[in-house]
């Protein structure tokens, strides 16, 4: 079963490939030579994911998966939310985003946060949404060398280390994206 992942982020593709069964084949926008960036104008992860999935389904005719996710910090009224990738500006720098986040959280006692993802799937001209949430805390400083995005400052519930310290194997098992992908897998197993 072939799906187009409507993303240029090779890390997201890698994470999905580690979770998906072998009968799923994933191509991303890099594989197809698409350089188009879609403006994410939605006010929610669901809206943004659907914008991307619909656009690339129409452009390619392929069954399409699009994902939108971000970090929601309780003490910052769920910032950065849908603006997670461009929190510190359109250059989309992970380091800049983390610096801004830690600056805004300086002195705050409440470090609660969650990673939130929604996967939109346009399959046989029908639309489906799969959601995943992982709760945790924001560390005082970035730690670790693995992962991407906010991984160096996110400590998942039940762990003492950041995602960037825990590595891809642990992240693949427990992440917000993993939870959403597993829901999608279950859906397609039931769909057969």
FIFILUM-221429 format. One record per residue: x, y, z of N, C-alpha, C in turn; residue in one letter. Coordinates in steps of 0.1 Angstrom, whole numbers, plus 5000, padded with zeros to 4 digits. Example, Ala and Ser with C-alpha at 12.3 -4.5 7.8 and 13.67 -1.06 7.14 Angstrom:
# residues 2
{n.x->5132; n.y->4943; n.z->5078; ca.x->5123; ca.y->4955; ca.z->5078; c.x->5132; c.y->4967; c.z->5078; res->a} .
{n.x->5128; n.y->4978; n.z->5071; ca.x->5137; ca.y->4989; ca.z->5071; c.x->5129; c.y->5000; c.z->5079; res->s} .
# end
This chain:
# residues 192
{n.x->5009; n.y->4988; n.z->5000; ca.x->5000; ca.y->5000; ca.z->5000; c.x->5009; c.y->5012; c.z->5000; res->x} .
{n.x->5008; n.y->5020; n.z->4989; ca.x->5017; ca.y->5032; ca.z->4988; c.x->5010; c.y->5045; c.z->4993; res->x} .
{n.x->5017; n.y->5052; n.z->5001; ca.x->5012; ca.y->5065; ca.z->5005; c.x->5023; c.y->5076; c.z->5003; res->x} .
{n.x->5018; n.y->5088; n.z->4999; ca.x->5027; ca.y->5099; ca.z->4999; c.x->5026; c.y->5106; c.z->5012; res->x} .
{n.x->5037; n.y->5108; n.z->5019; ca.x->5038; ca.y->5116; ca.z->5031; c.x->5041; c.y->5131; c.z->5026; res->x} .
{n.x->5031; n.y->5139; n.z->5029; ca.x->5032; ca.y->5153; ca.z->5024; c.x->5041; c.y->5161; c.z->5033; res->x} .
{n.x->5054; n.y->5158; n.z->5032; ca.x->5064; ca.y->5165; ca.z->5041; c.x->5078; c.y->5164; c.z->5034; res->x} .
{n.x->5086; n.y->5175; n.z->5037; ca.x->5100; ca.y->5175; ca.z->5033; c.x->5109; c.y->5170; c.z->5044; res->x} .
{n.x->5103; n.y->5167; n.z->5056; ca.x->5110; ca.y->5164; ca.z->5068; c.x->5114; c.y->5149; c.z->5068; res->x} .
{n.x->5126; n.y->5146; n.z->5064; ca.x->5130; ca.y->5132; ca.z->5063; c.x->5130; c.y->5125; c.z->5077; res->x} .
{n.x->5131; n.y->5133; n.z->5088; ca.x->5130; ca.y->5127; ca.z->5101; c.x->5116; c.y->5121; c.z->5104; res->x} .
{n.x->5106; n.y->5128; n.z->5100; ca.x->5092; ca.y->5123; ca.z->5101; c.x->5090; c.y->5110; c.z->5093; res->x} .
{n.x->5096; n.y->5110; n.z->5081; ca.x->5095; ca.y->5098; ca.z->5072; c.x->5101; c.y->5087; c.z->5079; res->x} .
{n.x->5113; n.y->5089; n.z->5084; ca.x->5121; ca.y->5078; ca.z->5091; c.x->5113; c.y->5073; c.z->5103; res->x} .
{n.x->5108; n.y->5081; n.z->5111; ca.x->5100; ca.y->5077; ca.z->5123; c.x->5088; c.y->5069; c.z->5118; res->x} .
{n.x->5081; n.y->5073; n.z->5108; ca.x->5069; ca.y->5065; ca.z->5103; c.x->5073; c.y->5052; c.z->5098; res->x} .
{n.x->5084; n.y->5051; n.z->5090; ca.x->5089; ca.y->5039; ca.z->5085; c.x->5092; c.y->5029; c.z->5095; res->x} .
{n.x->5097; n.y->5033; n.z->5107; ca.x->5101; ca.y->5024; ca.z->5118; c.x->5089; c.y->5018; c.z->5124; res->x} .
{n.x->5077; n.y->5025; n.z->5123; ca.x->5065; ca.y->5021; ca.z->5130; c.x->5056; c.y->5012; c.z->5121; res->x} .
{n.x->5055; n.y->5017; n.z->5108; ca.x->5046; ca.y->5010; ca.z->5099; c.x->5050; c.y->4996; c.z->5095; res->x} .
{n.x->5040; n.y->4987; n.z->5093; ca.x->5043; ca.y->4974; ca.z->5088; c.x->5049; c.y->4975; c.z->5074; res->x} .
{n.x->5055; n.y->4964; n.z->5070; ca.x->5062; ca.y->4963; ca.z->5057; c.x->5052; c.y->4966; c.z->5045; res->x} .
{n.x->5039; n.y->4963; n.z->5046; ca.x->5030; ca.y->4964; ca.z->5035; c.x->5027; c.y->4979; c.z->5032; res->x} .
{n.x->5032; n.y->4988; n.z->5041; ca.x->5030; ca.y->5002; ca.z->5038; c.x->5043; c.y->5007; c.z->5032; res->x} .
{n.x->5042; n.y->5014; n.z->5021; ca.x->5054; ca.y->5020; ca.z->5014; c.x->5051; c.y->5035; c.z->5015; res->x} .
{n.x->5061; n.y->5043; n.z->5020; ca.x->5060; ca.y->5057; ca.z->5021; c.x->5070; c.y->5064; c.z->5012; res->x} .
{n.x->5065; n.y->5073; n.z->5004; ca.x->5073; ca.y->5083; ca.z->4997; c.x->5070; c.y->5096; c.z->5003; res->x} .
{n.x->5081; n.y->5105; n.z->5003; ca.x->5078; ca.y->5118; ca.z->5007; c.x->5080; c.y->5128; c.z->4996; res->x} .
{n.x->5078; n.y->5141; n.z->4999; ca.x->5079; ca.y->5151; ca.z->4988; c.x->5093; c.y->5151; c.z->4982; res->x} .
{n.x->5103; n.y->5148; n.z->4989; ca.x->5117; ca.y->5148; ca.z->4984; c.x->5118; c.y->5137; c.z->4974; res->x} .
{n.x->5112; n.y->5125; n.z->4977; ca.x->5113; ca.y->5114; ca.z->4967; c.x->5107; c.y->5117; c.z->4954; res->x} .
{n.x->5096; n.y->5126; n.z->4954; ca.x->5089; ca.y->5129; ca.z->4942; c.x->5094; c.y->5142; c.z->4935; res->x} .
{n.x->5104; n.y->5148; n.z->4942; ca.x->5110; ca.y->5161; ca.z->4936; c.x->5101; c.y->5173; c.z->4938; res->x} .
{n.x->5092; n.y->5172; n.z->4947; ca.x->5083; ca.y->5184; ca.z->4950; c.x->5091; c.y->5194; c.z->4959; res->x} .
{n.x->5092; n.y->5206; n.z->4955; ca.x->5098; ca.y->5216; ca.z->4963; c.x->5088; c.y->5226; c.z->4969; res->x} .
{n.x->5075; n.y->5224; n.z->4965; ca.x->5064; ca.y->5233; ca.z->4969; c.x->5063; c.y->5232; c.z->4984; res->x} .
{n.x->5062; n.y->5244; n.z->4990; ca.x->5059; ca.y->5245; ca.z->5005; c.x->5044; c.y->5250; c.z->5005; res->x} .
{n.x->5036; n.y->5243; n.z->5013; ca.x->5022; ca.y->5247; ca.z->5015; c.x->5021; c.y->5256; c.z->5027; res->x} .
{n.x->5014; n.y->5267; n.z->5025; ca.x->5012; ca.y->5276; ca.z->5036; c.x->5002; c.y->5269; c.z->5046; res->x} .
{n.x->5006; n.y->5268; n.z->5058; ca.x->4997; ca.y->5262; ca.z->5068; c.x->4989; c.y->5273; c.z->5075; res->x} .
{n.x->4977; n.y->5276; n.z->5070; ca.x->4968; ca.y->5287; ca.z->5074; c.x->4958; c.y->5282; c.z->5084; res->x} .
{n.x->4958; n.y->5269; n.z->5087; ca.x->4948; ca.y->5264; ca.z->5097; c.x->4950; c.y->5269; c.z->5111; res->x} .
{n.x->4940; n.y->5269; n.z->5119; ca.x->4941; ca.y->5273; ca.z->5133; c.x->4942; c.y->5261; c.z->5142; res->x} .
{n.x->4943; n.y->5249; n.z->5136; ca.x->4944; ca.y->5237; ca.z->5144; c.x->4953; c.y->5227; c.z->5137; res->x} .
{n.x->4959; n.y->5217; n.z->5144; ca.x->4967; ca.y->5207; ca.z->5138; c.x->4959; c.y->5199; c.z->5127; res->x} .
{n.x->4946; n.y->5197; n.z->5130; ca.x->4937; ca.y->5190; ca.z->5121; c.x->4936; c.y->5197; c.z->5108; res->x} .
{n.x->4933; n.y->5210; n.z->5109; ca.x->4931; ca.y->5219; ca.z->5097; c.x->4944; c.y->5219; c.z->5088; res->x} .
{n.x->4955; n.y->5221; n.z->5095; ca.x->4968; ca.y->5221; ca.z->5087; c.x->4971; c.y->5208; c.z->5080; res->x} .
{n.x->4969; n.y->5197; n.z->5088; ca.x->4971; ca.y->5184; ca.z->5082; c.x->4962; c.y->5182; c.z->5070; res->x} .
{n.x->4950; n.y->5185; n.z->5071; ca.x->4940; ca.y->5183; ca.z->5060; c.x->4944; c.y->5192; c.z->5048; res->x} .
{n.x->4948; n.y->5204; n.z->5050; ca.x->4953; ca.y->5213; ca.z->5039; c.x->4963; c.y->5207; c.z->5031; res->x} .
{n.x->4973; n.y->5201; n.z->5037; ca.x->4985; ca.y->5195; ca.z->5030; c.x->4980; c.y->5182; c.z->5023; res->x} .
{n.x->4973; n.y->5173; n.z->5030; ca.x->4968; ca.y->5161; ca.z->5025; c.x->4960; c.y->5163; c.z->5012; res->x} .
{n.x->4950; n.y->5172; n.z->5013; ca.x->4941; ca.y->5174; ca.z->5002; c.x->4949; c.y->5180; c.z->4990; res->x} .
{n.x->4958; n.y->5189; n.z->4992; ca.x->4966; ca.y->5195; ca.z->4982; c.x->4974; c.y->5185; c.z->4974; res->x} .
{n.x->4982; n.y->5177; n.z->4981; ca.x->4991; ca.y->5167; ca.z->4975; c.x->4983; c.y->5155; c.z->4969; res->x} .
{n.x->4972; n.y->5152; n.z->4974; ca.x->4963; ca.y->5142; ca.z->4968; c.x->4959; c.y->5147; c.z->4955; res->x} .
{n.x->4954; n.y->5159; n.z->4954; ca.x->4950; ca.y->5165; ca.z->4942; c.x->4961; c.y->5166; c.z->4931; res->x} .
{n.x->4973; n.y->5170; n.z->4936; ca.x->4985; ca.y->5172; ca.z->4927; c.x->4990; c.y->5159; c.z->4922; res->x} .
{n.x->4990; n.y->5148; n.z->4930; ca.x->4996; ca.y->5135; ca.z->4925; c.x->4987; c.y->5124; c.z->4923; res->x} .
{n.x->4975; n.y->5125; n.z->4928; ca.x->4965; ca.y->5113; ca.z->4927; c.x->4968; c.y->5102; c.z->4936; res->x} .
{n.x->4979; n.y->5103; n.z->4944; ca.x->4983; ca.y->5092; ca.z->4953; c.x->4975; c.y->5094; c.z->4966; res->x} .
{n.x->4973; n.y->5082; n.z->4973; ca.x->4968; ca.y->5083; ca.z->4986; c.x->4978; c.y->5090; c.z->4995; res->x} .
{n.x->4973; n.y->5099; n.z->5003; ca.x->4982; ca.y->5109; ca.z->5009; c.x->4980; c.y->5109; c.z->5024; res->x} .
{n.x->4992; n.y->5110; n.z->5031; ca.x->4992; ca.y->5112; ca.z->5046; c.x->4999; c.y->5126; c.z->5048; res->x} .
{n.x->4993; n.y->5134; n.z->5056; ca.x->4999; ca.y->5146; ca.z->5061; c.x->4998; c.y->5147; c.z->5076; res->x} .
{n.x->5008; n.y->5153; n.z->5082; ca.x->5009; ca.y->5153; ca.z->5096; c.x->5011; c.y->5168; c.z->5100; res->x} .
{n.x->5005; n.y->5172; n.z->5111; ca.x->5008; ca.y->5185; ca.z->5117; c.x->5009; c.y->5182; c.z->5132; res->x} .
{n.x->5020; n.y->5187; n.z->5137; ca.x->5022; ca.y->5185; ca.z->5151; c.x->5029; c.y->5197; c.z->5158; res->x} .
{n.x->5029; n.y->5197; n.z->5171; ca.x->5036; ca.y->5207; ca.z->5178; c.x->5036; c.y->5205; c.z->5193; res->x} .
{n.x->5043; n.y->5214; n.z->5199; ca.x->5044; ca.y->5214; ca.z->5213; c.x->5034; c.y->5224; c.z->5219; res->x} .
{n.x->5027; n.y->5219; n.z->5230; ca.x->5018; ca.y->5228; ca.z->5237; c.x->5022; c.y->5229; c.z->5252; res->x} .
{n.x->5025; n.y->5241; n.z->5256; ca.x->5030; ca.y->5243; ca.z->5270; c.x->5019; c.y->5249; c.z->5278; res->x} .
{n.x->5016; n.y->5243; n.z->5289; ca.x->5004; ca.y->5247; ca.z->5297; c.x->5006; c.y->5262; c.z->5302; res->x} .
{n.x->5018; n.y->5265; n.z->5308; ca.x->5020; ca.y->5278; ca.z->5313; c.x->5021; c.y->5289; c.z->5303; res->x} .
{n.x->5022; n.y->5286; n.z->5290; ca.x->5022; ca.y->5296; ca.z->5279; c.x->5009; c.y->5295; c.z->5271; res->x} .
{n.x->4998; n.y->5291; n.z->5278; ca.x->4985; ca.y->5290; ca.z->5271; c.x->4986; c.y->5282; c.z->5258; res->x} .
{n.x->4993; n.y->5271; n.z->5259; ca.x->4995; ca.y->5261; ca.z->5248; c.x->5003; c.y->5266; c.z->5237; res->x} .
{n.x->5011; n.y->5276; n.z->5239; ca.x->5021; ca.y->5280; ca.z->5229; c.x->5032; c.y->5269; c.z->5229; res->x} .
{n.x->5039; n.y->5268; n.z->5218; ca.x->5038; ca.y->5274; ca.z->5205; c.x->5027; c.y->5268; c.z->5196; res->x} .
{n.x->5022; n.y->5256; n.z->5200; ca.x->5010; ca.y->5251; ca.z->5192; c.x->5013; c.y->5249; c.z->5178; res->x} .
{n.x->5003; n.y->5254; n.z->5169; ca.x->5004; ca.y->5252; ca.z->5155; c.x->5016; c.y->5260; c.z->5149; res->x} .
{n.x->5022; n.y->5269; n.z->5157; ca.x->5033; ca.y->5277; ca.z->5152; c.x->5047; c.y->5271; c.z->5157; res->x} .
{n.x->5047; n.y->5258; n.z->5162; ca.x->5059; ca.y->5252; ca.z->5167; c.x->5071; c.y->5253; c.z->5158; res->x} .
{n.x->5069; n.y->5250; n.z->5146; ca.x->5081; ca.y->5249; ca.z->5136; c.x->5086; c.y->5263; c.z->5134; res->x} .
{n.x->5078; n.y->5273; n.z->5134; ca.x->5082; ca.y->5287; ca.z->5131; c.x->5080; c.y->5296; c.z->5143; res->x} .
{n.x->5081; n.y->5291; n.z->5155; ca.x->5079; ca.y->5299; ca.z->5167; c.x->5088; c.y->5311; c.z->5168; res->x} .
{n.x->5101; n.y->5309; n.z->5164; ca.x->5110; ca.y->5321; ca.z->5165; c.x->5112; c.y->5327; c.z->5151; res->x} .
{n.x->5104; n.y->5324; n.z->5142; ca.x->5105; ca.y->5330; ca.z->5128; c.x->5105; c.y->5321; c.z->5117; res->x} .
{n.x->5103; n.y->5326; n.z->5105; ca.x->5101; ca.y->5318; ca.z->5093; c.x->5114; c.y->5309; c.z->5089; res->x} .
{n.x->5125; n.y->5312; n.z->5095; ca.x->5137; ca.y->5304; ca.z->5092; c.x->5136; c.y->5290; c.z->5098; res->x} .
{n.x->5126; n.y->5288; n.z->5106; ca.x->5123; ca.y->5275; ca.z->5112; c.x->5135; c.y->5268; c.z->5118; res->x} .
{n.x->5142; n.y->5275; n.z->5127; ca.x->5154; ca.y->5270; ca.z->5133; c.x->5150; c.y->5263; c.z->5146; res->x} .
{n.x->5154; n.y->5250; n.z->5148; ca.x->5151; ca.y->5243; ca.z->5160; c.x->5158; c.y->5250; c.z->5172; res->x} .
{n.x->5170; n.y->5254; n.z->5170; ca.x->5178; ca.y->5261; ca.z->5181; c.x->5171; c.y->5274; c.z->5185; res->x} .
{n.x->5167; n.y->5282; n.z->5175; ca.x->5161; ca.y->5295; ca.z->5178; c.x->5147; c.y->5292; c.z->5185; res->x} .
{n.x->5140; n.y->5282; n.z->5181; ca.x->5127; ca.y->5279; ca.z->5187; c.x->5128; c.y->5275; c.z->5202; res->x} .
{n.x->5138; n.y->5267; n.z->5204; ca.x->5141; ca.y->5263; ca.z->5218; c.x->5145; c.y->5274; c.z->5227; res->x} .
{n.x->5154; n.y->5283; n.z->5222; ca.x->5159; ca.y->5294; ca.z->5229; c.x->5147; c.y->5303; c.z->5233; res->x} .
{n.x->5138; n.y->5306; n.z->5224; ca.x->5127; ca.y->5315; ca.z->5226; c.x->5117; c.y->5308; c.z->5237; res->x} .
{n.x->5115; n.y->5295; n.z->5235; ca.x->5107; ca.y->5288; ca.z->5245; c.x->5112; c.y->5289; c.z->5259; res->x} .
{n.x->5125; n.y->5286; n.z->5260; ca.x->5131; ca.y->5286; ca.z->5274; c.x->5132; c.y->5300; c.z->5279; res->x} .
{n.x->5133; n.y->5310; n.z->5271; ca.x->5133; ca.y->5324; ca.z->5275; c.x->5119; c.y->5327; c.z->5281; res->x} .
{n.x->5109; n.y->5323; n.z->5274; ca.x->5095; ca.y->5326; ca.z->5278; c.x->5091; c.y->5319; c.z->5291; res->x} .
{n.x->5098; n.y->5307; n.z->5293; ca.x->5095; ca.y->5299; ca.z->5305; c.x->5104; c.y->5302; c.z->5317; res->x} .
{n.x->5113; n.y->5311; n.z->5315; ca.x->5123; ca.y->5314; ca.z->5326; c.x->5115; c.y->5318; c.z->5339; res->x} .
{n.x->5118; n.y->5311; n.z->5350; ca.x->5112; ca.y->5314; ca.z->5362; c.x->5098; c.y->5308; c.z->5364; res->x} .
{n.x->5093; n.y->5301; n.z->5355; ca.x->5079; ca.y->5295; ca.z->5356; c.x->5081; c.y->5281; c.z->5363; res->x} .
{n.x->5073; n.y->5279; n.z->5373; ca.x->5073; ca.y->5267; ca.z->5380; c.x->5066; c.y->5255; c.z->5373; res->x} .
{n.x->5055; n.y->5259; n.z->5366; ca.x->5048; ca.y->5249; ca.z->5359; c.x->5055; c.y->5246; c.z->5345; res->x} .
{n.x->5060; n.y->5234; n.z->5344; ca.x->5068; ca.y->5230; ca.z->5332; c.x->5060; c.y->5220; c.z->5324; res->x} .
{n.x->5047; n.y->5218; n.z->5327; ca.x->5039; ca.y->5208; ca.z->5320; c.x->5037; c.y->5211; c.z->5305; res->x} .
{n.x->5038; n.y->5201; n.z->5296; ca.x->5037; ca.y->5203; ca.z->5282; c.x->5032; c.y->5190; c.z->5276; res->x} .
{n.x->5028; n.y->5191; n.z->5263; ca.x->5025; ca.y->5179; ca.z->5256; c.x->5029; c.y->5181; c.z->5241; res->x} .
{n.x->5033; n.y->5170; n.z->5235; ca.x->5034; ca.y->5169; ca.z->5221; c.x->5021; c.y->5165; c.z->5215; res->x} .
{n.x->5016; n.y->5171; n.z->5205; ca.x->5002; ca.y->5168; ca.z->5200; c.x->5004; c.y->5167; c.z->5184; res->x} .
{n.x->4999; n.y->5156; n.z->5179; ca.x->5000; ca.y->5154; ca.z->5164; c.x->4986; c.y->5150; c.z->5159; res->x} .
{n.x->4983; n.y->5154; n.z->5147; ca.x->4972; ca.y->5149; ca.z->5139; c.x->4977; c.y->5144; c.z->5126; res->x} .
{n.x->4974; n.y->5132; n.z->5122; ca.x->4977; ca.y->5127; ca.z->5109; c.x->4964; c.y->5127; c.z->5101; res->x} .
{n.x->4964; n.y->5134; n.z->5089; ca.x->4953; ca.y->5134; ca.z->5080; c.x->4956; c.y->5124; c.z->5069; res->x} .
{n.x->4947; n.y->5116; n.z->5066; ca.x->4949; ca.y->5106; ca.z->5055; c.x->4937; c.y->5107; c.z->5045; res->x} .
{n.x->4941; n.y->5110; n.z->5032; ca.x->4931; ca.y->5110; ca.z->5022; c.x->4934; c.y->5097; c.z->5014; res->x} .
{n.x->4924; n.y->5088; n.z->5015; ca.x->4926; ca.y->5074; ca.z->5010; c.x->4913; c.y->5071; c.z->5003; res->x} .
{n.x->4914; n.y->5067; n.z->4990; ca.x->4903; ca.y->5064; ca.z->4981; c.x->4892; c.y->5075; c.z->4982; res->x} .
{n.x->4897; n.y->5088; n.z->4982; ca.x->4889; ca.y->5100; ca.z->4982; c.x->4880; c.y->5102; c.z->4994; res->x} .
{n.x->4884; n.y->5095; n.z->5005; ca.x->4878; ca.y->5097; ca.z->5018; c.x->4889; c.y->5103; c.z->5027; res->x} .
{n.x->4884; n.y->5111; n.z->5037; ca.x->4894; ca.y->5117; ca.z->5047; c.x->4892; c.y->5111; c.z->5061; res->x} .
{n.x->4904; n.y->5109; n.z->5067; ca.x->4904; ca.y->5103; ca.z->5080; c.x->4914; c.y->5111; c.z->5088; res->x} .
{n.x->4912; n.y->5112; n.z->5101; ca.x->4921; ca.y->5119; ca.z->5111; c.x->4925; c.y->5109; c.z->5122; res->x} .
{n.x->4938; n.y->5110; n.z->5126; ca.x->4943; ca.y->5101; ca.z->5136; c.x->4951; c.y->5110; c.z->5146; res->x} .
{n.x->4948; n.y->5110; n.z->5159; ca.x->4954; ca.y->5119; ca.z->5168; c.x->4963; c.y->5112; c.z->5178; res->x} .
{n.x->4974; n.y->5118; n.z->5182; ca.x->4983; ca.y->5113; ca.z->5192; c.x->4988; c.y->5124; c.z->5201; res->x} .
{n.x->4988; n.y->5121; n.z->5214; ca.x->4992; ca.y->5131; ca.z->5224; c.x->5002; c.y->5124; c.z->5234; res->x} .
{n.x->5013; n.y->5131; n.z->5237; ca.x->5022; ca.y->5126; ca.z->5247; c.x->5025; c.y->5137; c.z->5257; res->x} .
{n.x->5022; n.y->5135; n.z->5269; ca.x->5024; ca.y->5145; ca.z->5280; c.x->5039; c.y->5144; c.z->5285; res->x} .
{n.x->5043; n.y->5155; n.z->5291; ca.x->5057; ca.y->5155; ca.z->5296; c.x->5060; c.y->5168; c.z->5303; res->x} .
{n.x->5072; n.y->5171; n.z->5304; ca.x->5077; ca.y->5184; ca.z->5310; c.x->5088; c.y->5190; c.z->5302; res->x} .
{n.x->5089; n.y->5203; n.z->5303; ca.x->5100; ca.y->5210; ca.z->5296; c.x->5112; c.y->5212; c.z->5306; res->x} .
{n.x->5124; n.y->5208; n.z->5301; ca.x->5136; ca.y->5208; ca.z->5309; c.x->5140; c.y->5223; c.z->5310; res->x} .
{n.x->5149; n.y->5226; n.z->5319; ca.x->5155; ca.y->5239; ca.z->5321; c.x->5164; c.y->5243; c.z->5310; res->x} .
{n.x->5171; n.y->5233; n.z->5304; ca.x->5180; ca.y->5236; ca.z->5293; c.x->5180; c.y->5224; c.z->5283; res->x} .
{n.x->5185; n.y->5226; n.z->5271; ca.x->5185; ca.y->5215; ca.z->5261; c.x->5196; c.y->5204; c.z->5265; res->x} .
{n.x->5192; n.y->5192; n.z->5264; ca.x->5201; ca.y->5181; ca.z->5267; c.x->5199; c.y->5170; c.z->5256; res->x} .
{n.x->5210; n.y->5164; n.z->5251; ca.x->5209; ca.y->5153; ca.z->5242; c.x->5212; c.y->5157; c.z->5228; res->x} .
{n.x->5216; n.y->5146; n.z->5220; ca.x->5220; ca.y->5148; ca.z->5206; c.x->5211; c.y->5141; c.z->5196; res->x} .
{n.x->5201; n.y->5135; n.z->5200; ca.x->5192; ca.y->5127; ca.z->5191; c.x->5180; c.y->5135; c.z->5188; res->x} .
{n.x->5173; n.y->5132; n.z->5177; ca.x->5160; ca.y->5137; ca.z->5175; c.x->5161; c.y->5151; c.z->5168; res->x} .
{n.x->5150; n.y->5158; n.z->5168; ca.x->5148; ca.y->5171; ca.z->5161; c.x->5138; c.y->5179; c.z->5168; res->x} .
{n.x->5136; n.y->5191; n.z->5164; ca.x->5126; ca.y->5200; ca.z->5170; c.x->5128; c.y->5203; c.z->5185; res->x} .
{n.x->5118; n.y->5200; n.z->5193; ca.x->5119; ca.y->5203; ca.z->5207; c.x->5124; c.y->5191; c.z->5215; res->x} .
{n.x->5129; n.y->5181; n.z->5209; ca.x->5133; ca.y->5169; ca.z->5216; c.x->5143; c.y->5171; c.z->5227; res->x} .
{n.x->5153; n.y->5181; n.z->5225; ca.x->5163; ca.y->5183; ca.z->5236; c.x->5157; c.y->5189; c.z->5249; res->x} .
{n.x->5145; n.y->5194; n.z->5248; ca.x->5139; ca.y->5200; ca.z->5261; c.x->5126; c.y->5193; c.z->5265; res->x} .
{n.x->5122; n.y->5182; n.z->5259; ca.x->5110; ca.y->5176; ca.z->5262; c.x->5113; c.y->5163; c.z->5270; res->x} .
{n.x->5108; n.y->5162; n.z->5282; ca.x->5110; ca.y->5150; ca.z->5290; c.x->5096; c.y->5143; c.z->5291; res->x} .
{n.x->5095; n.y->5131; n.z->5284; ca.x->5081; ca.y->5125; ca.z->5284; c.x->5078; c.y->5119; c.z->5298; res->x} .
{n.x->5065; n.y->5119; n.z->5302; ca.x->5061; ca.y->5114; ca.z->5314; c.x->5066; c.y->5099; c.z->5316; res->x} .
{n.x->5071; n.y->5097; n.z->5328; ca.x->5076; ca.y->5083; ca.z->5331; c.x->5091; c.y->5082; c.z->5328; res->x} .
{n.x->5097; n.y->5092; n.z->5324; ca.x->5112; ca.y->5092; ca.z->5320; c.x->5119; c.y->5104; c.z->5328; res->x} .
{n.x->5132; n.y->5102; n.z->5329; ca.x->5140; ca.y->5113; ca.z->5335; c.x->5148; c.y->5120; c.z->5325; res->x} .
{n.x->5148; n.y->5116; n.z->5312; ca.x->5157; ca.y->5121; ca.z->5302; c.x->5148; c.y->5127; c.z->5291; res->x} .
{n.x->5154; n.y->5137; n.z->5283; ca.x->5147; ca.y->5142; ca.z->5272; c.x->5147; c.y->5132; c.z->5260; res->x} .
{n.x->5138; n.y->5135; n.z->5251; ca.x->5137; ca.y->5127; ca.z->5239; c.x->5151; c.y->5126; c.z->5232; res->x} .
{n.x->5158; n.y->5137; n.z->5232; ca.x->5171; ca.y->5138; ca.z->5225; c.x->5181; c.y->5129; c.z->5232; res->x} .
{n.x->5179; n.y->5126; n.z->5245; ca.x->5188; ca.y->5117; ca.z->5252; c.x->5183; c.y->5102; c.z->5250; res->x} .
{n.x->5170; n.y->5100; n.z->5250; ca.x->5165; ca.y->5087; ca.z->5249; c.x->5167; c.y->5080; c.z->5236; res->x} .
{n.x->5167; n.y->5088; n.z->5225; ca.x->5170; ca.y->5082; ca.z->5212; c.x->5158; c.y->5078; c.z->5205; res->x} .
{n.x->5160; n.y->5074; n.z->5192; ca.x->5149; ca.y->5071; ca.z->5183; c.x->5141; c.y->5058; c.z->5186; res->x} .
{n.x->5148; n.y->5048; n.z->5192; ca.x->5141; ca.y->5036; ca.z->5196; c.x->5130; c.y->5038; c.z->5206; res->x} .
{n.x->5133; n.y->5046; n.z->5216; ca.x->5123; ca.y->5049; ca.z->5227; c.x->5113; c.y->5058; c.z->5221; res->x} .
{n.x->5117; n.y->5069; n.z->5214; ca.x->5108; ca.y->5078; ca.z->5208; c.x->5098; c.y->5071; c.z->5199; res->x} .
{n.x->5103; n.y->5062; n.z->5191; ca.x->5094; ca.y->5055; ca.z->5181; c.x->5083; c.y->5047; c.z->5189; res->x} .
{n.x->5086; n.y->5042; n.z->5201; ca.x->5077; ca.y->5034; ca.z->5208; c.x->5066; c.y->5042; c.z->5215; res->x} .
{n.x->5070; n.y->5054; n.z->5220; ca.x->5060; ca.y->5062; ca.z->5229; c.x->5056; c.y->5075; c.z->5224; res->x} .
{n.x->5061; n.y->5080; n.z->5213; ca.x->5058; ca.y->5094; ca.z->5209; c.x->5044; c.y->5096; c.z->5204; res->x} .
{n.x->5040; n.y->5109; n.z->5204; ca.x->5027; ca.y->5113; ca.z->5199; c.x->5025; c.y->5109; c.z->5185; res->x} .
{n.x->5035; n.y->5109; n.z->5177; ca.x->5034; ca.y->5105; ca.z->5163; c.x->5032; c.y->5090; c.z->5162; res->x} .
{n.x->5039; n.y->5083; n.z->5170; ca.x->5038; ca.y->5068; ca.z->5171; c.x->5023; c.y->5064; c.z->5175; res->x} .
{n.x->5018; n.y->5071; n.z->5184; ca.x->5004; ca.y->5069; ca.z->5188; c.x->4994; c.y->5071; c.z->5177; res->x} .
{n.x->4996; n.y->5082; n.z->5169; ca.x->4987; ca.y->5085; ca.z->5158; c.x->4989; c.y->5074; c.z->5147; res->x} .
{n.x->5001; n.y->5071; n.z->5144; ca.x->5004; ca.y->5061; ca.z->5133; c.x->4998; c.y->5048; c.z->5137; res->x} .
{n.x->4999; n.y->5044; n.z->5150; ca.x->4994; ca.y->5031; ca.z->5154; c.x->4979; c.y->5031; c.z->5152; res->x} .
{n.x->4972; n.y->5042; n.z->5155; ca.x->4957; ca.y->5043; ca.z->5153; c.x->4954; c.y->5041; c.z->5138; res->x} .
{n.x->4963; n.y->5047; n.z->5129; ca.x->4961; ca.y->5046; ca.z->5115; c.x->4963; c.y->5032; c.z->5110; res->x} .
{n.x->4973; n.y->5025; n.z->5116; ca.x->4976; ca.y->5011; ca.z->5112; c.x->4964; c.y->5002; c.z->5116; res->x} .
{n.x->4958; n.y->5004; n.z->5128; ca.x->4947; ca.y->4997; ca.z->5133; c.x->4935; c.y->4999; c.z->5124; res->x} .
{n.x->4933; n.y->5012; n.z->5119; ca.x->4922; ca.y->5015; ca.z->5110; c.x->4923; c.y->5007; c.z->5097; res->x} .
{n.x->4935; n.y->5007; n.z->5091; ca.x->4937; ca.y->5000; ca.z->5079; c.x->4936; c.y->4984; c.z->5080; res->x} .
{n.x->4940; n.y->4979; n.z->5092; ca.x->4938; ca.y->4965; ca.z->5094; c.x->4924; c.y->4961; c.z->5095; res->x} .
{n.x->4916; n.y->4970; n.z->5101; ca.x->4901; ca.y->4968; ca.z->5102; c.x->4894; c.y->4970; c.z->5089; res->x} .
{n.x->4900; n.y->4979; n.z->5080; ca.x->4894; ca.y->4983; ca.z->5068; c.x->4895; c.y->4972; c.z->5057; res->x} .
{n.x->4905; n.y->4963; n.z->5058; ca.x->4907; ca.y->4953; ca.z->5048; c.x->4895; c.y->4944; c.z->5047; res->x} .
# end
